[in-house]
């Protein structure tokens, strides 16, 4: 990782360090207020199964990459756990520095440490080669059903 960059868990103060703007490089985020951010952050902390990590550029105090691991408890596989890797994004202008690779590897290690028997993620076909380089393999097709009028239409 380049000097003056650290990888760490998401903090409440990251709202002011451009976390939402970083996420907006991935998809529509909407007009998330600091209060909304804090409430969601606290909900995720309480649940105990959400692990959001960020890479911060300490020189400019900006979040330049992020990813999330959600640990799902199952009944199958002897009541095993599955790690869902979500919201992998590297800010524009920050690609090519191995931030995405670093985030994925850290989340996969965290999944193993929390007892997950596998880690999965959904991605577009264009991103398959990147995730294969990270050690994942193509295992199927993602399906989705969107709720009419829900937040995805922002």
DODREN-375788 format. One record per residue (C-alpha): residue number from 1; x, y, z. Coordinates in nm, 2 decimals. Each point is the difference from the previous one (the first is absolute). Example, Ala and Ser with C-alpha at 12.3 -4.5 7.8 and 13.67 -1.06 7.14 Angstrom:
BEGIN
+-----+--------+--------+--------+
! num !     xx !     yy !     zz !
+-----+--------+--------+--------+
!   1 !   1.23 !  -0.45 !   0.78 !
!   2 !   0.14 !   0.34 !  -0.07 !
+-----+--------+--------+--------+
This chain:
BEGIN
+-----+--------+--------+--------+
! num !     xx !     yy !     zz !
+-----+--------+--------+--------+
!   1 !   0.00 !   0.00 !   0.00 !
!   2 !   0.13 !   0.35 !  -0.07 !
!   3 !   0.15 !   0.20 !   0.28 !
!   4 !  -0.25 !   0.21 !   0.21 !
!   5 !  -0.28 !  -0.25 !  -0.06 !
!   6 !  -0.16 !  -0.22 !   0.26 !
!   7 !  -0.26 !  -0.28 !   0.00 !
!   8 !  -0.23 !   0.00 !   0.30 !
!   9 !  -0.36 !  -0.05 !   0.11 !
!  10 !  -0.26 !   0.27 !  -0.09 !
!  11 !  -0.03 !   0.27 !   0.26 !
!  12 !  -0.28 !   0.25 !   0.06 !
!  13 !   0.23 !   0.29 !  -0.10 !
!  14 !   0.04 !  -0.16 !  -0.35 !
!  15 !  -0.32 !   0.18 !  -0.10 !
!  16 !   0.21 !   0.32 !  -0.01 !
!  17 !   0.28 !  -0.17 !  -0.17 !
!  18 !  -0.19 !  -0.08 !  -0.32 !
!  19 !  -0.13 !  -0.35 !   0.07 !
!  20 !  -0.33 !   0.07 !  -0.17 !
!  21 !   0.17 !   0.16 !  -0.29 !
!  22 !   0.22 !  -0.30 !  -0.04 !
!  23 !  -0.30 !  -0.23 !   0.00 !
!  24 !  -0.16 !   0.22 !  -0.27 !
!  25 !   0.27 !  -0.13 !  -0.24 !
!  26 !  -0.18 !  -0.34 !   0.02 !
!  27 !  -0.37 !   0.08 !  -0.01 !
!  28 !  -0.27 !   0.25 !   0.09 !
!  29 !   0.03 !   0.09 !   0.37 !
!  30 !  -0.25 !   0.27 !   0.04 !
!  31 !   0.00 !   0.31 !   0.23 !
!  32 !   0.13 !  -0.18 !   0.31 !
!  33 !   0.02 !   0.24 !   0.29 !
!  34 !   0.25 !  -0.03 !   0.28 !
!  35 !  -0.28 !  -0.10 !   0.24 !
!  36 !  -0.11 !  -0.27 !  -0.24 !
!  37 !   0.36 !  -0.12 !  -0.03 !
!  38 !   0.04 !  -0.01 !   0.38 !
!  39 !  -0.33 !  -0.19 !   0.05 !
!  40 !   0.09 !  -0.26 !  -0.27 !
!  41 !   0.36 !  -0.03 !   0.14 !
!  42 !  -0.14 !  -0.06 !   0.35 !
!  43 !  -0.25 !  -0.26 !  -0.13 !
!  44 !   0.28 !  -0.19 !  -0.17 !
!  45 !   0.22 !   0.01 !   0.30 !
!  46 !  -0.28 !  -0.14 !   0.22 !
!  47 !  -0.08 !  -0.28 !  -0.24 !
!  48 !   0.36 !  -0.12 !   0.03 !
!  49 !   0.01 !  -0.16 !  -0.34 !
!  50 !   0.10 !   0.30 !  -0.22 !
!  51 !   0.36 !   0.07 !  -0.05 !
!  52 !   0.07 !   0.31 !  -0.21 !
!  53 !   0.36 !   0.09 !  -0.07 !
!  54 !   0.15 !   0.30 !  -0.17 !
!  55 !   0.33 !   0.12 !  -0.14 !
!  56 !   0.07 !   0.36 !   0.10 !
!  57 !   0.25 !   0.23 !  -0.17 !
!  58 !   0.15 !   0.17 !   0.31 !
!  59 !   0.15 !   0.28 !  -0.20 !
!  60 !  -0.34 !   0.13 !  -0.11 !
!  61 !  -0.21 !  -0.17 !   0.27 !
!  62 !  -0.22 !  -0.16 !  -0.26 !
!  63 !  -0.15 !  -0.35 !  -0.04 !
!  64 !   0.13 !  -0.14 !  -0.33 !
!  65 !  -0.13 !  -0.36 !   0.02 !
!  66 !  -0.25 !  -0.21 !   0.20 !
!  67 !  -0.16 !  -0.34 !   0.02 !
!  68 !  -0.24 !  -0.18 !   0.23 !
!  69 !  -0.03 !  -0.35 !   0.13 !
!  70 !  -0.34 !  -0.12 !   0.13 !
!  71 !   0.02 !  -0.33 !   0.19 !
!  72 !  -0.31 !  -0.21 !  -0.04 !
!  73 !  -0.08 !  -0.28 !   0.25 !
!  74 !  -0.14 !  -0.31 !  -0.17 !
!  75 !  -0.16 !  -0.33 !   0.10 !
!  76 !   0.16 !  -0.19 !  -0.28 !
!  77 !   0.36 !  -0.11 !   0.02 !
!  78 !  -0.02 !  -0.08 !   0.37 !
!  79 !  -0.14 !   0.35 !   0.07 !
!  80 !   0.28 !   0.16 !  -0.19 !
!  81 !   0.06 !   0.36 !  -0.10 !
!  82 !   0.03 !   0.16 !  -0.34 !
!  83 !   0.18 !   0.32 !  -0.06 !
!  84 !  -0.17 !   0.24 !  -0.25 !
!  85 !   0.25 !   0.25 !  -0.15 !
!  86 !  -0.19 !   0.31 !  -0.09 !
!  87 !   0.06 !   0.36 !  -0.12 !
!  88 !   0.35 !  -0.03 !  -0.13 !
!  89 !   0.10 !   0.34 !  -0.14 !
!  90 !   0.32 !   0.19 !  -0.07 !
!  91 !  -0.04 !   0.38 !  -0.05 !
!  92 !   0.06 !   0.14 !  -0.35 !
!  93 !   0.36 !   0.09 !  -0.05 !
!  94 !   0.11 !  -0.26 !   0.26 !
!  95 !  -0.02 !  -0.31 !  -0.22 !
!  96 !   0.32 !  -0.19 !  -0.08 !
!  97 !   0.14 !   0.02 !   0.35 !
!  98 !  -0.12 !  -0.34 !   0.10 !
!  99 !  -0.26 !   0.14 !   0.25 !
! 100 !  -0.28 !  -0.22 !  -0.13 !
! 101 !   0.23 !  -0.31 !   0.03 !
! 102 !   0.10 !   0.10 !   0.35 !
! 103 !  -0.36 !   0.06 !   0.11 !
! 104 !  -0.11 !  -0.34 !  -0.14 !
! 105 !   0.29 !  -0.19 !   0.16 !
! 106 !  -0.07 !   0.17 !   0.34 !
! 107 !  -0.37 !  -0.09 !  -0.02 !
! 108 !   0.07 !  -0.36 !  -0.09 !
! 109 !   0.24 !  -0.03 !   0.30 !
! 110 !  -0.26 !   0.15 !   0.22 !
! 111 !  -0.26 !  -0.25 !  -0.13 !
! 112 !   0.23 !  -0.28 !   0.09 !
! 113 !   0.07 !   0.14 !   0.34 !
! 114 !  -0.37 !   0.03 !   0.07 !
! 115 !  -0.06 !  -0.37 !  -0.09 !
! 116 !  -0.14 !   0.03 !  -0.35 !
! 117 !   0.03 !  -0.31 !  -0.21 !
! 118 !  -0.01 !   0.21 !  -0.32 !
! 119 !  -0.01 !   0.35 !  -0.13 !
! 120 !  -0.22 !   0.11 !  -0.29 !
! 121 !  -0.07 !   0.32 !  -0.19 !
! 122 !  -0.20 !   0.12 !  -0.29 !
! 123 !   0.16 !   0.20 !  -0.28 !
! 124 !  -0.05 !   0.10 !  -0.36 !
! 125 !   0.15 !  -0.22 !  -0.27 !
! 126 !   0.26 !   0.27 !  -0.07 !
! 127 !   0.14 !  -0.04 !   0.35 !
! 128 !   0.03 !  -0.38 !  -0.01 !
! 129 !   0.37 !   0.01 !  -0.10 !
! 130 !   0.09 !   0.23 !   0.29 !
! 131 !  -0.17 !  -0.22 !   0.26 !
! 132 !   0.16 !  -0.31 !  -0.15 !
! 133 !   0.34 !   0.17 !   0.06 !
! 134 !  -0.11 !   0.04 !   0.36 !
! 135 !  -0.06 !  -0.37 !   0.04 !
! 136 !  -0.37 !  -0.03 !  -0.06 !
! 137 !  -0.16 !  -0.22 !  -0.27 !
! 138 !  -0.31 !   0.04 !  -0.20 !
! 139 !  -0.27 !  -0.22 !   0.15 !
! 140 !  -0.33 !   0.10 !  -0.15 !
! 141 !  -0.24 !   0.27 !  -0.09 !
! 142 !  -0.14 !   0.28 !   0.23 !
! 143 !  -0.38 !   0.05 !   0.00 !
! 144 !  -0.18 !   0.31 !   0.13 !
! 145 !  -0.35 !   0.12 !   0.06 !
! 146 !  -0.04 !   0.37 !   0.07 !
! 147 !  -0.28 !   0.14 !   0.21 !
! 148 !  -0.19 !   0.26 !  -0.21 !
! 149 !   0.07 !   0.35 !   0.12 !
! 150 !   0.27 !  -0.11 !   0.24 !
! 151 !   0.33 !   0.19 !   0.05 !
! 152 !   0.18 !  -0.17 !  -0.29 !
! 153 !  -0.18 !   0.24 !  -0.23 !
! 154 !   0.16 !   0.31 !   0.15 !
+-----+--------+--------+--------+
